[in-house]
Amino acid sequence: MSSAGAALFDLTGRVAVVTGGASGLGQAIAHGFARQHAKVVLADLDADRLTATAEQLRAAHPDGDGVDTRRLDVTDAEAVEETLAAVVADHGAVDILVNSAGIVALDPVEQVPVETWEKVLQVNLTGTFLACRAAGRHMKAAGYGRIVNIASQAAHVALEHHAAYGASKSGLFGLTASLARELGPHGVTANTISPTVVMTELGRQAWDGPHGEAHQAEIPTRRFAEPEEIAAAVVYLSSQEAAMVNGADLRIDGGFTIV
């Protein structure tokens, strides 16, 4: 727990790795960590976006603990292991891992190509597993760690044309539960967050128009989520204050999946 008088959710001295951190939700999460004075390590496949986002973070948070970048394909098991080991070698630890890297492909279930199915699961589920496996070893050895995996409302309710995506995100619950059970005794927590549509650049493009308006009408709060709202929850789950939150899923969906 935080000492008396200390700022809530302070991450000073913590090293936070964000996969998919160069854009969209991952970028918002990186800003959230930088505001809390963490060392932010952006891991992403897009080298140009990595550079641009790192410069943006440094400019926006000059009093932060700095920004590092690692070009990474999360589906490459060897590269994931090497990248996490290099972060530990360079910064002394991997205290926080957020798996935000992901892709979506929308097809009617009877028309989903096998190649699409395999690619979505490879990035969203296997890529997350590889990062958790690599970071989990270092966290277990250090006796401290926070893992946050980005799931989706599509893992809770059936959405049309989301068969591959929904399956990949549902799989994160089983993975995260196993992490929480096995690593919990070693000071490492693992949780998921299940957002509704998030108003990133891609979210706005994908849900613009009548279908987006119709979906918002189904949400009790009558709107989609802003990236900063998801980032705030990630910061909480990554903090010392959330030490007793383990194996949980936090739905940030405005009540859409209320049962």
C-alpha positions as CSV (number, residue, x, y, z in Angstrom):
1,M,0.0,0.0,0.0
2,S,1.1,3.6,-0.5
3,S,2.6,5.4,2.5
4,A,0.7,8.2,4.1
5,G,0.8,11.3,2.0
6,A,2.1,9.6,-1.1
7,A,0.3,10.2,-4.4
8,L,-2.1,7.5,-5.4
9,F,-1.0,5.2,-8.2
10,D,2.5,6.6,-8.3
11,L,4.7,4.5,-10.6
12,T,8.0,6.2,-10.0
13,G,10.9,3.7,-10.6
14,R,8.7,1.2,-12.3
15,V,9.5,-0.1,-15.8
16,A,6.3,-0.5,-17.9
17,V,6.3,-2.4,-21.2
18,V,3.4,-1.7,-23.5
19,T,3.0,-3.9,-26.6
20,G,1.2,-2.2,-29.4
21,G,2.3,1.0,-27.6
22,A,3.0,3.1,-30.7
23,S,-0.6,4.0,-31.5
24,G,-4.2,3.8,-30.5
25,L,-5.1,2.4,-27.0
26,G,-1.5,1.4,-26.4
27,Q,-0.3,5.0,-26.9
28,A,-2.9,6.3,-24.5
29,I,-1.8,3.7,-21.9
30,A,1.8,4.8,-22.4
31,H,0.8,8.4,-21.7
32,G,-1.0,7.2,-18.5
33,F,2.2,5.5,-17.3
34,A,4.3,8.5,-18.2
35,R,2.1,10.8,-16.2
36,Q,2.7,8.5,-13.2
37,H,6.4,8.8,-13.7
38,A,7.1,5.2,-14.9
39,K,9.8,4.3,-17.3
40,V,7.8,3.6,-20.5
41,V,9.0,1.0,-23.0
42,L,7.1,1.0,-26.2
43,A,7.1,-2.3,-28.1
44,D,5.5,-2.2,-31.5
45,L,6.1,-3.5,-35.1
46,D,5.8,-0.1,-36.7
47,A,9.2,1.6,-36.4
48,D,8.1,5.0,-37.7
49,R,5.2,5.2,-35.2
50,L,7.5,4.1,-32.4
51,T,9.8,7.0,-33.1
52,A,6.9,9.5,-33.4
53,T,5.2,8.3,-30.3
54,A,8.4,8.3,-28.2
55,E,9.0,11.9,-29.2
56,Q,5.5,12.8,-28.3
57,L,5.7,11.2,-24.9
58,R,9.0,12.9,-24.1
59,A,7.6,16.3,-25.1
60,A,4.3,15.8,-23.1
61,H,6.0,14.4,-20.0
62,P,9.4,16.0,-19.6
63,D,9.4,15.2,-15.8
64,G,8.7,11.5,-16.5
65,D,11.3,8.7,-16.1
66,G,12.0,8.5,-19.8
67,V,10.8,6.5,-22.9
68,D,12.4,3.6,-24.6
69,T,11.4,1.9,-27.8
70,R,11.7,-1.7,-29.0
71,R,10.6,-2.9,-32.5
72,L,8.8,-6.1,-31.8
73,D,6.7,-8.7,-33.6
74,V,4.7,-10.3,-30.8
75,T,4.2,-13.5,-32.8
76,D,8.0,-14.1,-33.0
77,A,8.7,-16.2,-29.8
78,E,12.5,-15.7,-30.0
79,A,12.2,-12.0,-30.5
80,V,9.8,-11.6,-27.6
81,E,12.2,-13.5,-25.3
82,E,15.1,-11.4,-26.5
83,T,13.3,-8.1,-26.1
84,L,12.1,-8.7,-22.6
85,A,15.6,-9.9,-21.6
86,A,17.1,-6.8,-23.1
87,V,14.6,-4.5,-21.2
88,V,15.7,-6.2,-18.0
89,A,19.3,-5.9,-18.9
90,D,19.0,-2.2,-19.8
91,H,16.5,-1.0,-17.1
92,G,16.9,-3.6,-14.3
93,A,13.4,-5.0,-14.4
94,V,10.1,-5.5,-16.1
95,D,7.7,-4.4,-13.5
96,I,4.6,-3.9,-15.6
97,L,3.5,-5.6,-18.8
98,V,0.4,-4.4,-20.8
99,N,-0.5,-6.5,-23.8
100,S,-2.3,-4.0,-26.1
101,A,-1.1,-5.3,-29.4
102,G,-3.9,-6.7,-31.4
103,I,-5.7,-7.0,-34.7
104,V,-9.3,-7.4,-35.8
105,A,-10.9,-9.0,-38.9
106,L,-14.6,-8.9,-39.3
107,D,-16.3,-11.6,-41.3
108,P,-19.5,-13.6,-41.1
109,V,-18.6,-16.8,-39.2
110,E,-19.3,-19.1,-42.2
111,Q,-17.0,-17.0,-44.3
112,V,-13.9,-16.5,-42.0
113,P,-10.8,-17.7,-44.0
114,V,-8.7,-20.1,-42.0
115,E,-5.7,-17.9,-42.6
116,T,-7.6,-14.9,-41.0
117,W,-8.7,-17.1,-38.0
118,E,-5.1,-18.2,-37.4
119,K,-3.6,-14.7,-37.8
120,V,-6.0,-13.1,-35.4
121,L,-5.4,-15.8,-32.7
122,Q,-1.7,-15.7,-33.4
123,V,-1.4,-12.0,-32.7
124,N,-4.1,-11.5,-30.0
125,L,-3.8,-14.7,-28.0
126,T,-0.5,-16.4,-28.8
127,G,1.4,-13.0,-28.9
128,T,0.0,-12.1,-25.5
129,F,1.0,-15.6,-24.2
130,L,4.5,-15.2,-25.4
131,A,4.9,-11.8,-23.8
132,C,3.4,-13.0,-20.5
133,R,5.6,-16.0,-20.5
134,A,8.8,-14.0,-21.1
135,A,7.9,-11.2,-18.7
136,G,6.5,-13.6,-16.1
137,R,9.8,-15.3,-15.6
138,H,11.5,-12.1,-14.8
139,M,8.7,-10.9,-12.6
140,K,8.7,-14.2,-10.6
141,A,12.4,-14.0,-10.1
142,A,12.1,-10.4,-8.9
143,G,9.1,-11.1,-6.6
144,Y,7.0,-8.3,-8.1
145,G,5.0,-7.7,-11.3
146,R,1.8,-6.4,-12.8
147,I,0.3,-8.0,-16.0
148,V,-2.7,-6.4,-17.7
149,N,-4.1,-8.0,-20.8
150,I,-6.6,-6.1,-23.0
151,A,-9.6,-8.2,-23.7
152,S,-12.9,-7.0,-25.1
153,Q,-16.7,-6.8,-24.6
154,A,-16.7,-9.2,-27.6
155,A,-15.3,-11.8,-25.2
156,H,-18.5,-11.5,-23.0
157,V,-21.3,-11.2,-25.5
158,A,-21.7,-12.4,-29.1
159,L,-21.2,-9.7,-31.7
160,E,-21.9,-10.3,-35.4
161,H,-18.8,-10.9,-37.6
162,H,-16.5,-11.2,-34.5
163,A,-15.9,-14.9,-34.4
164,A,-12.1,-14.9,-34.7
165,Y,-11.7,-11.7,-32.6
166,G,-14.1,-12.9,-29.9
167,A,-12.4,-16.2,-29.7
168,S,-9.0,-14.7,-29.3
169,K,-10.1,-12.3,-26.6
170,S,-12.1,-15.0,-24.7
171,G,-8.9,-17.0,-24.7
172,L,-7.2,-14.3,-22.7
173,F,-9.5,-15.1,-19.7
174,G,-8.1,-18.6,-19.3
175,L,-4.5,-17.5,-19.9
176,T,-4.8,-14.6,-17.4
177,A,-6.5,-16.8,-14.8
178,S,-3.6,-19.3,-15.0
179,L,-1.1,-16.5,-14.7
180,A,-2.9,-15.1,-11.6
181,R,-3.0,-18.5,-9.9
182,E,0.6,-19.5,-10.6
183,L,2.3,-16.1,-10.2
184,G,0.2,-14.6,-7.4
185,P,2.3,-16.3,-4.7
186,H,5.3,-14.5,-6.1
187,G,4.0,-11.0,-5.9
188,V,2.8,-10.9,-9.5
189,T,-0.8,-10.1,-10.4
190,A,-2.5,-10.6,-13.7
191,N,-5.8,-9.1,-14.8
192,T,-7.8,-8.3,-17.9
193,I,-9.7,-5.3,-19.0
194,S,-12.7,-5.6,-21.4
195,P,-13.5,-2.3,-23.1
196,T,-16.4,-1.4,-25.3
197,V,-15.5,0.4,-28.6
198,V,-12.7,2.8,-27.8
199,M,-12.5,6.1,-29.6
200,T,-9.1,5.8,-31.0
201,E,-8.5,6.8,-34.6
202,L,-9.3,3.3,-35.8
203,G,-12.3,3.1,-33.5
204,R,-13.8,6.3,-34.9
205,Q,-13.3,5.2,-38.5
206,A,-14.8,1.7,-37.9
207,W,-17.8,2.9,-35.9
208,D,-18.7,6.1,-37.8
209,G,-22.2,6.3,-39.1
210,P,-25.5,4.7,-38.4
211,H,-24.1,1.3,-37.2
212,G,-22.1,3.2,-34.6
213,E,-25.0,5.3,-33.5
214,A,-27.1,2.1,-33.2
215,H,-24.5,0.4,-31.0
216,Q,-24.2,3.4,-28.7
217,A,-28.0,3.3,-28.2
218,E,-27.5,-0.2,-26.8
219,I,-25.1,1.0,-24.1
220,P,-26.7,2.4,-20.9
221,T,-24.3,5.3,-20.9
222,R,-25.1,6.0,-24.5
223,R,-21.5,6.5,-25.7
224,F,-18.3,4.7,-26.5
225,A,-15.1,4.9,-24.3
226,E,-12.3,7.4,-24.6
227,P,-8.8,6.0,-24.6
228,E,-7.9,7.9,-21.5
229,E,-10.6,6.1,-19.6
230,I,-9.1,2.7,-20.4
231,A,-5.6,4.0,-19.6
232,A,-6.7,5.2,-16.2
233,A,-7.9,1.7,-15.3
234,V,-4.7,0.1,-16.6
235,V,-2.7,2.5,-14.4
236,Y,-4.7,1.5,-11.4
237,L,-4.3,-2.3,-12.0
238,S,-0.5,-1.6,-12.5
239,S,-0.2,0.2,-9.2
240,Q,0.7,-0.9,-5.7
241,E,-2.8,0.1,-4.6
242,A,-4.2,-2.8,-6.8
243,A,-2.0,-5.5,-5.1
244,M,-5.1,-7.5,-4.1
245,V,-6.7,-7.4,-7.5
246,N,-5.7,-10.6,-9.1
247,G,-7.4,-12.8,-11.8
248,A,-10.1,-10.2,-12.3
249,D,-11.7,-8.8,-15.4
250,L,-12.7,-5.1,-15.4
251,R,-15.4,-4.3,-17.9
252,I,-15.3,-0.7,-19.1
253,D,-18.3,-0.9,-21.4
254,G,-20.9,1.6,-20.0
255,G,-23.0,-1.4,-18.9
256,F,-23.4,-3.0,-22.3
257,T,-22.7,-6.5,-21.0
258,I,-24.9,-6.2,-17.9
259,V,-26.5,-9.6,-17.3
